[in-house]
Amino acid sequence: MKSTRVWRRPTLGAVAALAGVSTATVSNALNGTGRLSEATRQRVIAAARELGYAPASTAQAVACGGTGVLGLTMTTYGDLPVPYTEIPYYAQLALGAMAAAHERGYMLMVMPSSLSPWMWLNAPMDGVIHVAPRADDPVCSLLRERGIPIVSDGQPPQPRWGDAWVATDYDAGLRLLLGHLTKAGARRIGLTLPLHDDAYPHLIGRAYASWCAERDMSALVEEYDSLPDYFTAERDAVGRLLNHDPRPDAVIGIYSDSGHNILAAARHHGLSVPRDLLVACISEDPDYATTIPPITTVSLRPDRVGDEAVDLLIALINARTGVDRRRLVQPVLVTRQSTQRPVRESSPVDAVPDEGASPGSPRTD
């Protein structure tokens, strides 16, 4: 016997009742509008997912002349192909943005970096998340011609009034890492910086210089050309750092493969990590948990950046007033063996306190 039950689309009211909020709050949570706490927004999204509710954003957008489609675009570097899906940061950002768009009833279209100008100008979408904007960005200039809302992943190198962007708090992340290295005993911390026209390396360099100046410490920076072979270029830059006299006792890299490059340079110089050199990098690469030794990293939380970028973009599409157009995501420090100094075994000399030192006084050697 066939069932006579007919599936009915869950209503906004049903989601509101399950989440214990008003229908207006449900609408704001799913459309990225209003001022809601993160806990409330997540409770509404969980209730919508449990009931199988999806807002009719696409239908509403089409009725208003829109498409119900969001674009995620990557900047271009001439004819040089950039395998974004193979770089953990960009892959996680795209997945985070996709999940956030789907939860709000939008489709996310991830666009390749090799599209012609005609495609950039005519691909159907209501708004765009533009990843890693450059100072002279051909994609960004084309997108602006369309007059649709744009949210950048990362602060634009030359921000203009009204620009909207979501970025990780690079200053906070670098200070977390530098503080950790200092506690591990590092006193001469080197940094490799790519020569690039996006804002990221410049903001990192500024944060590092500020941190060193506050502590009256020497800034040890080696720059390198990030294109076309950044692997070799960064290893050479680390080599130049390690040739300093006195040599750095810690080195930080800021790209996904920097940890591997620093390890390779350390081996080439006959240095043991972490005994002779502490190593850390800013990266989302899970392989750093299994390198020898495992490498300490700072995560920029690209999944969270993607979620926030979609949230902000939908708010702009809906023309909400009073929207904060600049959002910061807090980074996370993951400490591993590469920044843990081995404890020296006690010796008869170590067991004898310095002359004049009271029992229990810390040693300064």
Secondary structure in CASP SS format (residue, H / E / C, confidence):
PFRMAT SS
TARGET T0000
AUTHOR 0000-0000-0000
METHOD secondary structure of the structure
MODEL  1
M C 1.00
K C 1.00
S C 1.00
T C 1.00
R C 1.00
V C 1.00
W C 1.00
R C 1.00
R C 1.00
P C 1.00
T C 1.00
L H 1.00
G H 1.00
A H 1.00
V H 1.00
A H 1.00
A H 1.00
L H 1.00
A H 1.00
G C 1.00
V C 1.00
S C 1.00
T H 1.00
A H 1.00
T H 1.00
V H 1.00
S H 1.00
N H 1.00
A H 1.00
L H 1.00
N H 1.00
G C 1.00
T C 1.00
G C 1.00
R C 1.00
L C 1.00
S C 1.00
E H 1.00
A H 1.00
T H 1.00
R H 1.00
Q H 1.00
R H 1.00
V H 1.00
I H 1.00
A H 1.00
A H 1.00
A H 1.00
R H 1.00
E H 1.00
L H 1.00
G C 1.00
Y C 1.00
A C 1.00
P C 1.00
A C 1.00
S H 1.00
T H 1.00
A H 1.00
Q H 1.00
A H 1.00
V H 1.00
A H 1.00
C C 1.00
G C 1.00
G C 1.00
T C 1.00
G C 1.00
V E 1.00
L E 1.00
G E 1.00
L E 1.00
T E 1.00
M E 1.00
T C 1.00
T C 1.00
Y E 1.00
G C 1.00
D C 1.00
L E 1.00
P C 1.00
V C 1.00
P C 1.00
Y H 1.00
T H 1.00
E H 1.00
I C 1.00
P H 1.00
Y H 1.00
Y H 1.00
A H 1.00
Q H 1.00
L H 1.00
A H 1.00
L H 1.00
G H 1.00
A H 1.00
M H 1.00
A H 1.00
A H 1.00
A H 1.00
H H 1.00
E H 1.00
R C 1.00
G C 1.00
Y C 1.00
M E 1.00
L E 1.00
M E 1.00
V E 1.00
M C 1.00
P C 1.00
S C 1.00
S C 1.00
L C 1.00
S C 1.00
P H 1.00
W H 1.00
M H 1.00
W H 1.00
L H 1.00
N H 1.00
A C 1.00
P C 1.00
M C 1.00
D C 1.00
G E 1.00
V E 1.00
I E 1.00
H E 1.00
V E 1.00
A C 1.00
P C 1.00
R E 1.00
A C 1.00
D C 1.00
D C 1.00
P H 1.00
V H 1.00
C H 1.00
S H 1.00
L H 1.00
L H 1.00
R H 1.00
E H 1.00
R H 1.00
G C 1.00
I C 1.00
P C 1.00
I E 1.00
V E 1.00
S E 1.00
D E 1.00
G C 1.00
Q C 1.00
P C 1.00
P C 1.00
Q C 1.00
P C 1.00
R C 1.00
W C 1.00
G C 1.00
D C 1.00
A E 1.00
W E 1.00
V E 1.00
A E 1.00
T E 1.00
D C 1.00
Y H 1.00
D H 1.00
A H 1.00
G H 1.00
L H 1.00
R H 1.00
L H 1.00
L H 1.00
L H 1.00
G H 1.00
H H 1.00
L H 1.00
T H 1.00
K H 1.00
A C 1.00
G C 1.00
A C 1.00
R C 1.00
R C 1.00
I E 1.00
G E 1.00
L E 1.00
T E 1.00
L E 1.00
P E 1.00
L E 1.00
H C 1.00
D C 1.00
D E 1.00
A H 1.00
Y H 1.00
P H 1.00
H H 1.00
L H 1.00
I H 1.00
G H 1.00
R H 1.00
A H 1.00
Y H 1.00
A H 1.00
S H 1.00
W H 1.00
C H 1.00
A H 1.00
E H 1.00
R C 1.00
D C 1.00
M C 1.00
S C 1.00
A C 1.00
L E 1.00
V E 1.00
E E 1.00
E E 1.00
Y E 1.00
D E 1.00
S C 1.00
L C 1.00
P C 1.00
D C 1.00
Y H 1.00
F H 1.00
T H 1.00
A H 1.00
E H 1.00
R H 1.00
D H 1.00
A H 1.00
V H 1.00
G H 1.00
R H 1.00
L H 1.00
L H 1.00
N C 1.00
H C 1.00
D C 1.00
P C 1.00
R C 1.00
P C 1.00
D C 1.00
A E 1.00
V E 1.00
I E 1.00
G E 1.00
I C 1.00
Y C 1.00
S C 1.00
D C 1.00
S H 1.00
G H 1.00
H H 1.00
N H 1.00
I H 1.00
L H 1.00
A H 1.00
A H 1.00
A H 1.00
R H 1.00
H H 1.00
H C 1.00
G C 1.00
L C 1.00
S C 1.00
V C 1.00
P C 1.00
R C 1.00
D C 1.00
L C 1.00
L E 1.00
V E 1.00
A E 1.00
C E 1.00
I E 1.00
S C 1.00
E C 1.00
D C 1.00
P H 1.00
D H 1.00
Y H 1.00
A H 1.00
T C 1.00
T C 1.00
I C 1.00
P C 1.00
P C 1.00
I C 1.00
T E 1.00
T E 1.00
V E 1.00
S E 1.00
L C 1.00
R C 1.00
P H 1.00
D H 1.00
R H 1.00
V H 1.00
G H 1.00
D H 1.00
E H 1.00
A H 1.00
V H 1.00
D H 1.00
L H 1.00
L H 1.00
I H 1.00
A H 1.00
L H 1.00
I H 1.00
N C 1.00
A C 1.00
R C 1.00
T C 1.00
G C 1.00
V C 1.00
D C 1.00
R C 1.00
R E 1.00
R E 1.00
L E 1.00
V E 1.00
Q C 1.00
P C 1.00
V E 1.00
L E 1.00
V E 1.00
T C 1.00
R C 1.00
Q H 1.00
S H 1.00
T H 1.00
Q C 1.00
R C 1.00
P C 1.00
V C 1.00
R C 1.00
E C 1.00
S C 1.00
S C 1.00
P H 1.00
V H 1.00
D H 1.00
A H 1.00
V C 1.00
P C 1.00
D C 1.00
E C 1.00
G C 1.00
A C 1.00
S C 1.00
P C 1.00
G C 1.00
S C 1.00
P C 1.00
R C 1.00
T C 1.00
D C 1.00
END
